Amino acid sequence: MAIKRRVAALAATGGLLGFLLLVPAHNKRTLAQEAPGMAGPVAQSAQAPAVKTAAEVYKNIKVLKDIPAYELIPTMEFISASLGVRCEYCHVEHHFDQDTKRPKLRAREMMQMMFAIDKDNFHGHMEVTCNTCHNGSAHPAGIPAVAEAAVAARPDHPEGPEEHVNLASLPQPDAIVAKYVEAIGGAEALRKIKSRVITGTMTVFGHAMPIEIDAQAPDLWASVTTLPRGRIVTIYNGHEGWAAGAPRPPHVLEGGELDEARLEADFYFPLDLHQDFVSLRERPPQKINGHDAYVVLGFRPGMPPVQFYFDQQSGLLLRMVYLTQTAVGLLPEQTDYSDYREVDGVKLPFQWTVSRPGVQSTVQVAEIRQNVPISESKFTIPAPQHAAGQ
């Protein structure tokens, strides 16, 4: 079962952050990401294939010049969310390479300070990030708030804090995943499904847009979201990913984007958890939208863990949190699943909400058709186009 969340994130962020940088990226190869400890921003595995750096692809990159080019836009997203600002706070619109604005110069100084703090105090592990001090404000508050203001400004945690729990008393991750598989119909029913076409609408900032998702076993996936001024198309063909949609030019998926697309495209994802992750570990239960939920973390070498939240009663997957490694911290993407309905003996969510810092999108499914023929052309990645003189 494809997870079906990535297209919502692409459409939600495409109109806001896709225009952050001037020079479009050329075809690049993937690079193994940092281990969860997150060493410094330029550390790379000796076995990792060569990739273009940010300085090779984008103009006037100073502090972040040595990071992989594909990591630059997620890094900008992290900074934007941490400071609660938009691109134009630091950048001149249509001239993003210019150093006209003081906040851009200050941001470079702040990143250098942050890297130095982590290097000198945390052995290079990224413990202090932009969000550590800013926490959504362009100007960190250096003075504690008085009582009334402090209560008003205190972050609301409706799910409640984690309490001390004896993990040995909880079901093992294997049992939690097994209950999930049974809750959605069982392995035999899942294996009977070979293809799936989903149609519906995606709502972002109050605007509803048509969406179609095509998936075919074992790992083909494509989506088309129709926007007022064009379309967003995403394709994963079993080993490569590709996306296109204004304002970003067509580009090959790499790094976190490619990894997320690969997980998305795993048609039998509930059955393949042990193949996708080297280990699964439980964490203290939490309440998710009023439901008691077991928490399971999926670990892979060199990648941040993926968080899964399963309803203790029904066994259904309620929430998934995917973390993207950036040069300045981990960028979260949370997907909440609801309105499960049975289709051809398999339960599927007919609604899911994707939340990222500063933006949220909701997909409402109108129809799901399974075991229907899908043209191979839908999963074909177009040949790269090279502009004259490029």
VOLORO-909960 format. One record per residue (C-alpha): residue number from 1; x, y, z. Coordinates in nm, 4 decimals, padded with zeros to 6 digits, m for minus. Example, Ala and Ser with C-alpha at 12.3 -4.5 7.8 and 13.67 -1.06 7.14 Angstrom:
BEGIN
R,1,01.2300,m00.4500,00.7800
R,2,01.3670,m00.1060,00.7140
REM end
This chain:
BEGIN
R,1,00.0000,00.0000,00.0000
R,2,00.1566,00.3272,m00.1071
R,3,00.1613,00.5876,00.1677
R,4,00.0396,00.8605,m00.0696
R,5,00.1669,01.1610,00.1219
R,6,00.4508,01.2994,m00.0882
R,7,00.2392,01.4648,m00.3576
R,8,00.0566,01.6697,m00.0950
R,9,00.3846,01.7952,00.0435
R,10,00.5155,01.8832,m00.3032
R,11,00.2078,02.0829,m00.3958
R,12,00.1912,02.2515,m00.0584
R,13,00.5509,02.3681,m00.0658
R,14,00.5954,02.4120,m00.4379
R,15,00.4204,02.7478,m00.4506
R,16,00.6012,02.8820,m00.1450
R,17,00.9528,02.7491,m00.1416
R,18,01.0178,02.6077,m00.4853
R,19,01.1294,02.9499,m00.6094
R,20,01.3874,03.0025,m00.3362
R,21,01.6958,02.9677,m00.5512
R,22,01.8037,03.0975,m00.8880
R,23,01.9812,02.8261,m01.0799
R,24,01.7929,02.5027,m01.1607
R,25,01.9692,02.1855,m01.0566
R,26,02.1012,01.9538,m01.3275
R,27,02.0850,01.5762,m01.3015
R,28,02.2742,01.4669,m00.9913
R,29,02.3389,01.1379,m00.8105
R,30,02.2337,01.0452,m00.4608
R,31,02.4477,01.0763,m00.1505
R,32,02.4146,00.8681,00.1650
R,33,02.2847,01.0924,00.4424
R,34,02.4198,01.1354,00.7916
R,35,02.3510,00.8889,01.0716
R,36,02.0916,01.0021,01.3280
R,37,02.3753,01.1606,01.5287
R,38,02.4062,01.4194,01.2525
R,39,02.7694,01.5139,01.2202
R,40,02.8623,01.8497,01.0677
R,41,02.6993,01.9868,00.7535
R,42,02.9700,01.8813,00.5083
R,43,03.0562,01.5361,00.6398
R,44,03.0216,01.2737,00.3654
R,45,03.0695,00.9010,00.3469
R,46,03.3906,00.7976,00.1755
R,47,03.1924,00.5422,m00.0240
R,48,02.9260,00.7908,m00.1338
R,49,02.9117,00.8657,m00.5055
R,50,03.0206,01.2115,m00.6149
R,51,02.7465,01.4716,m00.6354
R,52,02.7356,01.8348,m00.7329
R,53,02.7725,02.0715,m00.4424
R,54,02.5472,02.3684,m00.3766
R,55,02.8202,02.6048,m00.4961
R,56,02.8465,02.4178,m00.8259
R,57,02.4755,02.4418,m00.8977
R,58,02.3553,02.7647,m00.7360
R,59,02.4916,03.1191,m00.7458
R,60,02.6699,03.3035,m00.4659
R,61,02.6638,03.0261,m00.2062
R,62,02.9046,03.0984,00.0783
R,63,02.8585,02.9073,00.4052
R,64,02.6697,02.6103,00.2579
R,65,02.8825,02.5759,m00.0544
R,66,03.0014,02.2208,00.0208
R,67,02.6683,02.0555,00.1006
R,68,02.4958,01.8443,m00.1688
R,69,02.2992,02.0677,m00.4044
R,70,01.9791,01.8719,m00.3390
R,71,02.0010,01.9607,00.0304
R,72,01.9941,02.3378,m00.0170
R,73,01.6201,02.3944,m00.0629
R,74,01.5238,02.1760,00.2386
R,75,01.7819,02.3755,00.4373
R,76,01.6127,02.6997,00.3313
R,77,01.2788,02.5513,00.4363
R,78,01.4225,02.4712,00.7794
R,79,01.5523,02.8266,00.8242
R,80,01.2243,02.9765,00.7033
R,81,01.0232,02.7672,00.9491
R,82,01.2614,02.8289,01.2396
R,83,01.2426,03.2076,01.1995
R,84,00.8778,03.2249,01.0950
R,85,00.9636,03.4196,00.7799
R,86,00.9247,03.3881,00.4033
R,87,01.1933,03.3848,00.1351
R,88,01.1780,03.7613,00.0774
R,89,01.2912,03.8261,00.4354
R,90,01.6470,03.7458,00.3256
R,91,01.6276,03.7347,m00.0542
R,92,01.5541,03.9870,m00.3282
R,93,01.2700,03.8471,m00.5368
R,94,01.3891,03.7217,m00.8764
R,95,01.7477,03.8028,m00.7741
R,96,01.8108,03.5486,m00.5002
R,97,02.1877,03.5564,m00.5500
R,98,02.2153,03.9215,m00.4487
R,99,02.3451,04.0190,m00.1040
R,100,02.1392,04.3374,m00.0810
R,101,01.9469,04.2520,00.2352
R,102,02.1139,04.2556,00.5752
R,103,01.9202,03.9509,00.7082
R,104,02.0865,03.7323,00.4434
R,105,02.4336,03.8380,00.5564
R,106,02.3313,03.7949,00.9186
R,107,02.1991,03.4453,00.8446
R,108,02.5420,03.3429,00.7186
R,109,02.7002,03.4688,01.0393
R,110,02.4427,03.2847,01.2488
R,111,02.5027,02.9564,01.0660
R,112,02.8769,02.9849,01.1211
R,113,02.8155,03.0534,01.4903
R,114,02.5789,02.7554,01.5166
R,115,02.8239,02.5185,01.3475
R,116,03.1003,02.6381,01.5815
R,117,02.8830,02.5825,01.8909
R,118,02.8039,02.2268,01.7841
R,119,03.1653,02.1544,01.6939
R,120,03.3101,02.2943,02.0167
R,121,03.0468,02.1637,02.2572
R,122,02.8808,01.8580,02.1021
R,123,03.1609,01.6904,01.9055
R,124,03.0087,01.8112,01.5791
R,125,02.6673,01.6581,01.6469
R,126,02.3876,01.8968,01.5526
R,127,02.2335,01.9667,01.8927
R,128,02.1931,02.3441,01.8522
R,129,01.9973,02.4543,01.5441
R,130,01.8288,02.7727,01.4228
R,131,01.5090,02.6582,01.5887
R,132,01.6778,02.6097,01.9277
R,133,01.6790,02.9854,01.9868
R,134,01.4389,03.1299,01.7306
R,135,01.1520,02.8816,01.7707
R,136,00.9389,03.0528,01.5077
R,137,01.0512,03.4110,01.5709
R,138,01.2899,03.6223,01.3654
R,139,01.4222,03.7745,01.6876
R,140,01.4857,03.5322,01.9779
R,141,01.3408,03.6440,02.3100
R,142,01.6275,03.7067,02.5503
R,143,01.4057,03.8009,02.8447
R,144,01.1674,03.5521,03.0122
R,145,00.8002,03.6435,02.9774
R,146,00.6039,03.7561,03.2829
R,147,00.3465,03.5181,03.4293
R,148,00.0402,03.6073,03.2198
R,149,00.2324,03.6337,02.8951
R,150,00.4292,03.3199,02.9727
R,151,00.1112,03.1163,03.0108
R,152,m00.0310,03.2587,02.6883
R,153,00.2896,03.1891,02.4975
R,154,00.3448,02.8423,02.6374
R,155,00.3338,02.5859,02.3548
R,156,00.0163,02.3828,02.3524
R,157,00.0794,02.0080,02.3609
R,158,m00.2665,01.8519,02.3212
R,159,m00.1174,01.5064,02.2946
R,160,00.0339,01.5433,02.6408
R,161,00.3930,01.4931,02.7564
R,162,00.5576,01.1553,02.7475
R,163,00.5267,00.9792,03.0801
R,164,00.7715,00.7252,03.2125
R,165,00.6639,00.3908,03.0720
R,166,00.8140,00.0476,03.1167
R,167,00.8772,m00.0412,02.7522
R,168,00.8981,m00.4092,02.8437
R,169,00.5266,m00.3965,02.9257
R,170,00.4366,m00.2851,02.5725
R,171,00.3713,m00.5112,02.2737
R,172,00.6796,m00.5762,02.0640
R,173,00.7051,m00.3810,01.7358
R,174,00.6548,m00.7035,01.5379
R,175,00.3226,m00.7616,01.7139
R,176,00.2122,m00.4011,01.6557
R,177,00.2926,m00.4241,01.2848
R,178,00.1218,m00.7654,01.2587
R,179,m00.1948,m00.6187,01.4115
R,180,m00.1781,m00.3336,01.1616
R,181,m00.1542,m00.5765,00.8691
R,182,m00.4547,m00.7712,00.9979
R,183,m00.6486,m00.4493,01.0595
R,184,m00.6219,m00.3461,00.6957
R,185,m00.7255,m00.6862,00.5651
R,186,m00.4360,m00.9276,00.6099
R,187,m00.1355,m01.0219,00.3992
R,188,m00.3298,m01.2447,00.1596
R,189,m00.5808,m00.9714,00.0749
R,190,m00.3036,m00.7161,00.0293
R,191,m00.1103,m00.9412,m00.2092
R,192,m00.4189,m00.9854,m00.4277
R,193,m00.4063,m00.6169,m00.5164
R,194,m00.1625,m00.5389,m00.7989
R,195,m00.2520,m00.1832,m00.8954
R,196,m00.4398,00.1155,m00.7580
R,197,m00.5777,00.4401,m00.9016
R,198,m00.6823,00.7082,m00.6544
R,199,m00.8735,01.0238,m00.7503
R,200,m00.9846,01.3069,m00.5275
R,201,m00.9027,01.6611,m00.4248
R,202,m00.6202,01.8192,m00.2330
R,203,m00.6893,02.1351,m00.0334
R,204,m00.4089,02.3809,00.0427
R,205,m00.4716,02.7258,00.1928
R,206,m00.8421,02.6837,00.1228
R,207,m00.7961,02.5970,m00.2453
R,208,m00.9151,02.2533,m00.3621
R,209,m00.7315,02.0968,m00.6570
R,210,m00.7896,01.7687,m00.8447
R,211,m00.5384,01.4936,m00.7761
R,212,m00.4759,01.1499,m00.9249
R,213,m00.2352,00.8899,m00.7879
R,214,m00.1398,00.5780,m00.9833
R,215,00.0454,00.2910,m00.8161
R,216,00.1474,m00.0526,m00.9361
R,217,00.3201,m00.3397,m00.7589
R,218,00.5890,m00.3699,m00.6580
R,219,00.7202,m00.0114,m00.6648
R,220,00.5819,00.2074,m00.9437
R,221,00.4166,00.5342,m00.8428
R,222,00.2985,00.8504,m01.0163
R,223,00.0836,01.1460,m00.9228
R,224,m00.0630,01.4470,m01.0991
R,225,m00.2022,01.7469,m00.9128
R,226,m00.3796,02.0068,m01.1257
R,227,m00.3110,02.3607,m01.0075
R,228,m00.4736,02.6836,m01.1281
R,229,m00.1626,02.7581,m01.3359
R,230,m00.0304,02.4188,m01.4319
R,231,00.0361,02.0753,m01.2868
R,232,00.2676,01.9076,m01.0398
R,233,00.3836,01.5673,m01.1625
R,234,00.5843,01.3195,m00.9568
R,235,00.7105,00.9818,m01.0819
R,236,00.9012,00.6944,m00.9243
R,237,00.9894,00.4146,m01.1670
R,238,01.1308,00.1590,m00.9254
R,239,01.4779,00.3074,m00.8898
R,240,01.4638,00.6729,m00.9977
R,241,01.2392,00.9629,m00.9059
R,242,01.1428,01.2763,m01.0958
R,243,00.9221,01.5786,m01.0318
R,244,00.8044,01.8792,m01.2294
R,245,00.5748,02.1686,m01.1582
R,246,00.5910,02.5465,m01.1571
R,247,00.7711,02.7328,m01.0237
R,248,01.0453,02.4673,m00.9946
R,249,01.1818,02.3225,m01.3182
R,250,01.1756,01.9458,m01.3814
R,251,01.4319,01.7758,m01.1618
R,252,01.5572,01.4342,m01.0593
R,253,01.4739,01.3419,m00.6999
R,254,01.7737,01.2972,m00.4734
R,255,01.8589,01.2669,m00.1069
R,256,01.5566,01.2844,00.1203
R,257,01.3193,01.3446,m00.1712
R,258,01.4271,01.0232,m00.3422
R,259,01.4204,00.8231,m00.0204
R,260,01.0709,00.9429,00.0632
R,261,00.9503,00.8660,m00.2892
R,262,01.0944,00.5145,m00.2637
R,263,00.9019,00.4480,00.0579
R,264,00.5935,00.6031,m00.0987
R,265,00.6141,00.3730,m00.3986
R,266,00.6443,00.0485,m00.1990
R,267,00.3061,m00.0977,m00.2922
R,268,00.3145,m00.3530,m00.0101
R,269,00.4631,m00.1180,00.2459
R,270,00.2834,m00.2726,00.5481
R,271,00.4312,m00.6117,00.4573
R,272,00.7772,m00.4747,00.3790
R,273,00.8537,m00.2827,00.6970
R,274,01.1257,m00.5287,00.7953
R,275,01.2816,m00.4959,00.4514
R,276,01.2666,m00.1175,00.4518
R,277,01.4070,m00.0795,00.8050
R,278,01.6940,m00.2647,00.9690
R,279,01.5232,m00.2421,01.3078
R,280,01.1932,m00.1381,01.4640
R,281,01.1805,m00.0064,01.8202
R,282,00.8898,00.0910,02.0402
R,283,00.8609,00.4210,02.2269
R,284,00.6207,00.5354,02.5011
R,285,00.2573,00.5499,02.3819
R,286,00.0972,00.8827,02.2931
R,287,m00.2496,01.0184,02.2263
R,288,m00.3110,01.1033,01.8615
R,289,m00.6303,01.2955,01.7861
R,290,m00.7956,01.1392,02.0903
R,291,m00.6731,00.7854,02.0196
R,292,m00.4265,00.5936,02.2352
R,293,m00.1417,00.5025,02.0037
R,294,00.1621,00.2776,02.0115
R,295,00.4762,00.4465,01.8788
R,296,00.7256,00.2559,01.6645
R,297,01.0472,00.3984,01.5203
R,298,01.1946,00.2557,01.2007
R,299,01.5747,00.2772,01.1760
R,300,01.8013,00.2614,00.8710
R,301,02.1761,00.3209,00.8438
R,302,02.2656,00.6831,00.7862
R,303,01.9049,00.8064,00.7979
R,304,01.6892,00.9751,01.0627
R,305,01.4278,00.7373,01.2082
R,306,01.0739,00.7279,01.0690
R,307,00.8013,00.7477,01.3346
R,308,00.4813,00.5404,01.3151
R,309,00.1765,00.5780,01.5411
R,310,m00.0694,00.2863,01.5508
R,311,m00.4136,00.2938,01.7127
R,312,m00.4024,00.0632,02.0159
R,313,m00.7619,m00.0473,01.9634
R,314,m00.8036,m00.0805,01.5870
R,315,m00.4400,m00.1376,01.4942
R,316,m00.4665,00.1147,01.2093
R,317,m00.1880,00.3576,01.1236
R,318,m00.2855,00.7006,01.2562
R,319,00.0261,00.9057,01.1911
R,320,00.3643,00.8902,01.0235
R,321,00.6466,01.1410,01.0735
R,322,00.9273,01.1577,00.8186
R,323,01.2411,01.3615,00.8966
R,324,01.4550,01.5095,00.6198
R,325,01.8202,01.5784,00.6959
R,326,01.9277,01.9345,00.6122
R,327,02.2523,02.1208,00.6705
R,328,02.1061,02.2948,00.9758
R,329,01.8736,02.0354,01.1314
R,330,01.5928,01.7861,01.0748
R,331,01.2889,01.9043,00.8782
R,332,00.9705,01.7209,00.9877
R,333,00.6771,01.6125,00.7742
R,334,00.3760,01.4684,00.9563
R,335,00.0962,01.2749,00.7874
R,336,m00.2276,01.1960,00.9720
R,337,m00.4501,00.9209,00.8261
R,338,m00.8248,00.8905,00.8808
R,339,m01.1555,00.7796,00.7293
R,340,m01.0454,00.4209,00.6620
R,341,m01.2819,00.2340,00.4300
R,342,m01.2781,m00.1154,00.2852
R,343,m01.2086,m00.1455,m00.0866
R,344,m01.1815,m00.4946,m00.2383
R,345,m01.1140,m00.6478,00.1017
R,346,m00.8446,m00.3960,00.2002
R,347,m00.8884,m00.0957,00.4310
R,348,m00.7426,00.2285,00.2980
R,349,m00.7475,00.5865,00.4314
R,350,m00.9803,00.8125,00.2358
R,351,m00.8345,01.1221,00.3977
R,352,m00.4863,01.2222,00.5000
R,353,m00.3389,01.5533,00.6129
R,354,00.0239,01.6422,00.5505
R,355,00.1707,01.9012,00.7872
R,356,00.5051,02.0703,00.7397
R,357,00.6375,02.3830,00.9103
R,358,00.4179,02.6680,00.7915
R,359,00.1942,02.4717,00.5553
R,360,m00.0714,02.2004,00.5684
R,361,m00.2588,02.0139,00.2955
R,362,m00.5460,01.7653,00.3082
R,363,m00.6282,01.5009,00.0492
R,364,m00.9875,01.3787,00.0333
R,365,m01.0300,01.0663,m00.1764
R,366,m01.3343,01.0424,m00.4017
R,367,m01.2685,00.7017,m00.5588
R,368,m01.0204,00.4142,m00.5380
R,369,m01.0046,00.1569,m00.8186
R,370,m00.7826,m00.1488,m00.7798
R,371,m00.6474,m00.4171,m01.0116
R,372,m00.7066,m00.1927,m01.3111
R,373,m00.4621,m00.1598,m01.6024
R,374,m00.2299,00.1414,m01.5870
R,375,m00.0319,00.2587,m01.8872
R,376,00.3450,00.2132,m01.8515
R,377,00.3860,00.5664,m01.9838
R,378,00.2589,00.7045,m01.6536
R,379,00.5699,00.5706,m01.4822
R,380,00.8155,00.6769,m01.7532
R,381,01.0568,00.9513,m01.6533
R,382,01.1038,01.2026,m01.9375
R,383,01.4472,01.2388,m02.0908
R,384,01.6378,01.5403,m01.9527
R,385,01.5997,01.8604,m02.1496
R,386,01.9116,02.0746,m02.1920
R,387,01.8669,02.4343,m02.2843
R,388,02.0851,02.5741,m02.5608
R,389,02.4170,02.6956,m02.4300
R,390,02.3596,02.5461,m02.0864
REM end
